[in-house]
Structure formats: C-alpha cells, structure tokens
Amino acid sequence: MEEERRVDREALAADQVKLQDRKLTLVEANRNETRQIEMNETNRNKMKENEEKRGEARTARRREKNRLNTNDTHMLPSIEAN
C-alpha cells in the first residue's frame, strides 16, 4: 500500500515536471511568435517609409525635370522671331 502511494507520488511529480516543461515551452513559443510579429510590423513600417521616400524622390525629380523643360522652352528662340 505504501509502495503504491510512493509510486503514485513519483508519477505525479514526474507529470508535474512534464507539465512545467511544456508550459515553459509554450511561453517561449509565445514570446518568439510575439517577437516575430513585432519584427514583421517593423519591417512593414520600414518598407512603407522607404516607399514614401522613393515616391517623394520621384516627385522631386519629376518636378525638377518639368522645371528644366519649362526653362529650356522659354530659352528657345521663337519661330515667329525668325
């Protein structure tokens, strides 16, 4: 009888250790998943910022090109002047 109780206590202790290990594994997996989600969000934000910068640069280049073309057009001699 006492032997059965000891075996039961040992089995219970082993089960508790397994459950604690499993709990720690799940907590670590949750942390890793949270970290990955945060990294993905950070990367999305960086990509969005870079796209905005590229868009601003394209707009600036287009405006400069248009400005230069406008200036060049005004500098051409008029056909009527010839």
Backbone as ProteinMPNN parsed JSONL, in Angstrom:
{"seq_chain_A": "MEEERRVDREALAADQVKLQDRKLTLVEANRNETRQIEMNETNRNKMKENEEKRGEARTARRREKNRLNTNDTHMLPSIEAN", "coords_chain_A": {"N_chain_A": [[0.823, -1.178, 0.0], [1.832, 1.278, 0.911], [3.96, 1.38, -0.83], [2.619, 1.637, -3.292], [1.521, 4.189, -2.995], [3.874, 5.711, -2.895], [4.864, 5.246, -5.463], [2.783, 6.4, -6.921], [3.049, 9.067, -6.054], [5.568, 9.653, -7.092], [5.042, 9.351, -9.812], [3.155, 11.367, -10.144], [4.754, 13.593, -9.51], [6.573, 13.431, -11.621], [4.833, 13.875, -13.757], [4.077, 16.5, -13.165], [6.488, 17.823, -13.56], [6.796, 17.4, -16.308], [4.562, 18.818, -17.239], [5.26, 21.399, -16.386], [7.567, 21.808, -17.915], [6.403, 21.736, -20.448], [4.748, 23.95, -20.255], [6.662, 26.005, -20.027], [7.83, 25.728, -22.538], [5.685, 26.465, -24.181], [5.346, 29.117, -23.346], [7.78, 30.215, -24.177], [7.55, 29.78, -26.937], [5.397, 31.451, -27.452], [6.542, 33.925, -26.825], [8.495, 34.009, -28.839], [6.861, 34.062, -31.105], [5.521, 36.465, -30.697], [7.689, 38.218, -30.854], [8.407, 37.79, -33.518], [6.131, 38.749, -34.829], [6.288, 41.446, -34.095], [8.697, 42.112, -35.354], [7.962, 41.716, -38.024], [6.029, 43.704, -38.278], [7.604, 45.966, -37.841], [9.316, 45.756, -40.042], [7.435, 46.063, -42.11], [6.643, 48.696, -41.64], [9.081, 50.02, -42.115], [9.419, 49.413, -44.825], [7.227, 50.762, -45.853], [7.881, 53.417, -45.191], [10.216, 53.668, -46.743], [9.129, 53.385, -49.302], [7.529, 55.662, -49.377], [9.542, 57.601, -49.268], [10.839, 57.044, -51.695], [8.77, 57.685, -53.419], [8.514, 60.41, -52.881], [11.006, 61.237, -53.781], [10.804, 60.581, -56.508], [8.766, 62.328, -57.235], [10.046, 64.766, -56.733], [12.144, 64.616, -58.608], [10.639, 64.538, -60.958], [9.377, 67.037, -60.857], [11.626, 68.702, -60.969], [12.615, 68.005, -63.476], [10.465, 68.849, -65.074], [10.576, 71.572, -64.462], [13.077, 72.236, -65.528], [12.61, 71.632, -68.221], [10.633, 73.477, -68.786], [12.036, 75.838, -68.412], [13.939, 75.511, -70.446], [12.305, 75.594, -72.686], [11.423, 78.223, -72.693], [13.764, 79.437, -73.265], [14.301, 78.825, -75.862], [14.536, 80.125, -79.149], [11.943, 82.036, -80.538], [9.736, 80.915, -83.079], [8.378, 82.743, -84.575], [9.999, 84.949, -84.386], [11.969, 84.574, -86.217]], "CA_chain_A": [[0.0, 0.0, 0.0], [2.753, 2.419, 0.976], [4.728, 1.353, -2.086], [1.743, 2.187, -4.339], [1.442, 5.645, -2.78], [5.159, 6.283, -3.289], [4.907, 5.197, -6.926], [1.827, 7.412, -7.381], [3.642, 10.395, -5.813], [6.655, 9.826, -8.056], [4.416, 9.552, -11.129], [2.562, 12.702, -10.098], [5.86, 14.554, -9.579], [7.09, 13.385, -12.993], [3.833, 14.546, -14.6], [4.154, 17.936, -12.907], [7.7, 18.3, -14.231], [6.494, 17.426, -17.746], [3.644, 19.933, -17.465], [6.013, 22.64, -16.236], [8.402, 21.921, -19.118], [5.511, 22.073, -21.567], [4.323, 25.338, -20.043], [7.795, 26.85, -20.392], [7.965, 25.647, -23.993], [4.617, 27.285, -24.761], [5.648, 30.523, -23.054], [8.879, 30.596, -25.075], [6.997, 29.838, -28.296], [4.58, 32.661, -27.499], [7.487, 35.058, -26.899], [9.089, 34.01, -30.181], [5.829, 34.484, -32.057], [5.315, 37.901, -30.475], [8.877, 38.877, -31.392], [8.319, 37.708, -34.978], [5.068, 39.682, -35.24], [6.833, 42.798, -33.944], [9.689, 42.308, -36.418], [7.228, 41.863, -39.274], [5.407, 45.031, -38.267], [8.692, 46.928, -38.015], [9.744, 45.678, -41.445], [6.377, 46.675, -42.94], [6.734, 50.142, -41.449], [10.274, 50.484, -42.816], [9.138, 49.333, -46.252], [6.291, 51.842, -46.156], [8.658, 54.653, -45.149], [11.094, 53.691, -47.916], [8.289, 53.633, -50.475], [7.166, 57.081, -49.325], [10.733, 58.366, -49.642], [11.036, 56.872, -53.14], [7.719, 58.463, -54.071], [8.883, 61.823, -52.755], [12.155, 61.465, -54.663], [10.278, 60.575, -57.888], [8.038, 63.588, -57.416], [11.04, 65.846, -56.81], [12.822, 64.502, -59.905], [9.687, 64.92, -62.0], [9.218, 68.495, -60.787], [12.861, 69.32, -61.462], [12.647, 67.793, -64.937], [9.477, 69.762, -65.652], [11.096, 72.936, -64.319], [14.146, 72.42, -66.513], [12.0, 71.64, -69.553], [9.933, 74.756, -68.918], [13.075, 76.858, -68.603], [14.518, 75.315, -71.778], [11.313, 76.017, -73.675], [11.434, 79.687, -72.717], [15.04, 79.899, -73.776], [14.36, 78.591, -77.304], [14.088, 81.285, -79.922], [10.586, 81.94, -81.044], [9.651, 80.709, -84.541], [7.894, 83.996, -85.15], [11.081, 85.928, -84.394], [12.819, 84.327, -87.386]], "C_chain_A": [[0.881, 1.261, 0.0], [3.574, 2.517, -0.301], [3.907, 1.952, -3.215], [1.644, 3.707, -4.215], [2.731, 6.333, -3.22], [5.267, 6.331, -4.807], [3.966, 6.251, -7.5], [2.399, 8.817, -7.208], [4.758, 10.668, -6.823], [6.094, 10.086, -9.462], [3.805, 10.944, -11.212], [3.65, 13.766, -10.218], [6.432, 14.599, -10.994], [6.128, 14.087, -13.941], [3.893, 16.06, -14.412], [5.383, 18.551, -13.577], [7.449, 18.401, -15.73], [5.577, 18.599, -18.081], [4.361, 21.282, -17.366], [6.923, 22.867, -17.446], [7.572, 22.342, -20.318], [5.054, 23.525, -21.469], [5.438, 26.302, -20.445], [8.012, 26.867, -21.896], [6.917, 26.523, -24.672], [4.868, 28.768, -24.533], [6.745, 31.019, -23.99], [8.389, 30.707, -26.516], [6.151, 31.1, -28.465], [5.467, 33.901, -27.598], [8.093, 35.157, -28.298], [8.093, 34.505, -31.225], [5.573, 35.985, -31.927], [6.477, 38.694, -31.062], [8.821, 38.906, -32.919], [7.259, 38.68, -35.51], [5.583, 41.118, -35.165], [7.853, 43.095, -35.034], [8.997, 42.506, -37.762], [6.599, 43.247, -39.373], [6.454, 46.116, -38.487], [9.156, 46.94, -39.467], [8.715, 46.298, -42.374], [6.441, 48.191, -42.855], [7.944, 50.719, -42.179], [10.056, 50.478, -44.32], [8.213, 50.477, -46.68], [7.016, 53.187, -46.181], [9.551, 54.771, -46.381], [10.303, 53.974, -49.188], [7.865, 55.097, -50.522], [8.345, 57.95, -49.743], [10.988, 58.262, -51.145], [10.011, 57.682, -53.915], [8.027, 59.948, -54.028], [10.045, 62.151, -53.682], [11.703, 61.486, -56.124], [9.567, 61.883, -58.185], [9.018, 64.74, -57.566], [11.768, 65.805, -58.148], [11.907, 64.952, -61.039], [9.497, 66.436, -62.027], [10.446, 69.212, -61.332], [12.959, 69.181, -62.977], [11.668, 68.744, -65.621], [9.959, 71.212, -65.59], [12.167, 73.212, -65.367], [13.576, 72.479, -67.928], [11.285, 72.963, -69.796], [10.939, 75.865, -69.167], [13.682, 76.751, -69.991], [13.573, 75.816, -72.853], [11.316, 77.532, -73.789], [12.72, 80.234, -73.331], [15.165, 79.68, -75.285], [13.913, 79.841, -78.04], [12.698, 81.036, -80.483], [10.618, 81.754, -82.552], [9.238, 82.008, -85.212], [8.998, 85.038, -85.241], [11.95, 85.751, -85.626], [12.197, 84.887, -88.567]], "O_chain_A": [[0.69, 2.174, -0.804], [3.847, 3.613, -0.792], [4.445, 2.708, -4.025], [1.679, 4.421, -5.217], [2.697, 7.398, -3.837], [5.706, 7.332, -5.373], [4.317, 6.926, -8.467], [2.261, 9.662, -8.093], [4.877, 11.777, -7.343], [6.605, 10.928, -10.2], [3.923, 11.62, -12.234], [3.483, 14.739, -10.953], [6.74, 15.674, -11.508], [6.56, 14.816, -14.834], [3.775, 16.815, -15.377], [5.322, 19.665, -14.098], [7.846, 19.383, -16.359], [5.782, 19.291, -19.078], [4.106, 22.19, -18.156], [7.034, 23.989, -17.942], [7.983, 23.194, -21.105], [4.983, 24.236, -22.472], [5.187, 27.298, -21.123], [8.341, 27.907, -22.466], [7.224, 27.239, -25.626], [4.631, 29.584, -25.423], [6.65, 32.119, -24.534], [8.774, 31.63, -27.234], [6.193, 31.74, -29.516], [5.175, 34.818, -28.365], [8.192, 36.243, -28.869], [8.446, 35.275, -32.118], [5.425, 36.687, -32.927], [6.267, 39.727, -31.697], [9.147, 39.918, -33.539], [7.474, 39.349, -36.52], [5.34, 41.915, -36.071], [7.878, 44.199, -35.58], [9.398, 43.364, -38.549], [6.636, 43.881, -40.428], [6.221, 47.07, -39.228], [9.363, 48.003, -40.052], [9.079, 46.988, -43.326], [6.31, 48.887, -43.861], [7.851, 51.782, -42.792], [10.453, 51.413, -45.016], [8.401, 51.079, -47.737], [6.796, 54.0, -47.079], [9.638, 55.837, -46.991], [10.76, 54.721, -50.054], [7.845, 55.704, -51.593], [8.176, 58.92, -50.483], [11.312, 59.256, -51.796], [10.329, 58.291, -54.936], [7.829, 60.662, -55.011], [10.07, 63.215, -54.3], [12.169, 62.32, -56.9], [9.743, 62.472, -59.251], [8.842, 65.598, -58.432], [11.988, 66.85, -58.761], [12.334, 65.652, -61.957], [9.461, 67.043, -63.097], [10.332, 70.198, -62.061], [13.339, 70.122, -63.673], [12.003, 69.369, -66.628], [9.776, 71.981, -66.534], [12.176, 74.263, -66.008], [14.016, 73.291, -68.742], [11.334, 73.503, -70.9], [10.73, 76.726, -70.022], [13.918, 77.764, -70.648], [14.016, 76.408, -73.838], [11.22, 78.064, -74.895], [12.753, 81.35, -73.848], [16.031, 80.276, -75.925], [13.002, 80.536, -77.591], [12.358, 79.913, -80.854], [11.438, 82.368, -83.234], [9.709, 82.325, -86.304], [8.937, 85.924, -86.092], [12.611, 86.702, -86.043], [12.75, 84.788, -89.662]]}, "name": "protein", "num_of_chains": 1, "seq": "MEEERRVDREALAADQVKLQDRKLTLVEANRNETRQIEMNETNRNKMKENEEKRGEARTARRREKNRLNTNDTHMLPSIEAN"}
